[in-house]
Amino acid sequence: MAQIDMEKFEKLNKQRNLLHDKVYATYSTFDLLGKHYVQIDTYGRSDRDNPGKISQSVQLDKESAKTMYELLKKEFNF
C-alpha cells in the first residue's frame, strides 16, 4: 500500500505521456488512531497473470484528500 506524502508531492512535466486502459477499482474507508482514511484499490487489466489481485492501493487521510482536491480543482479549472 502507499500513503501519499503530500509534503513531497510535486508536479513532474513528462516528455512522453500515454493513456492507460481503464481497470476495475474499488474504494473502502476505515478509521485508525483517530483518523479517517479512504483507500482506493486498482486491480489491473483482466488479462494479467493474477486477475482479481490488487495491483495498487492509495490511501488518503483528510489533509491529503484536501490537498488532492485543491490540486484537481486547479488542474481542471473547476
C-alpha positions, 0 to 999 in steps of 0.5 A, a space after each residue: 500500500 502507499 500513503 501519499 506524502 503530500 509534503 513531497 508531492 510535486 508536479 513532474 512535466 513528462 516528455 512522453 505521456 500515454 493513456 492507460 486502459 481503464 481497470 476495475 477499482 474499488 474504494 473502502 474507508 476505515 478509521 485508525 488512531 483517530 483518523 479517517 482514511 479512504 483507500 482506493 484499490 486498482 486491480 489491473 487489466 483482466 488479462 494479467 497473470 493474477 486477475 482479481 489481485 490488487 495491483 495498487 492501493 492509495 490511501 488518503 487521510 483528510 489533509 491529503 484528500 484536501 490537498 488532492 482536491 485543491 490540486 484537481 480543482 486547479 488542474 481542471 479549472 473547476 
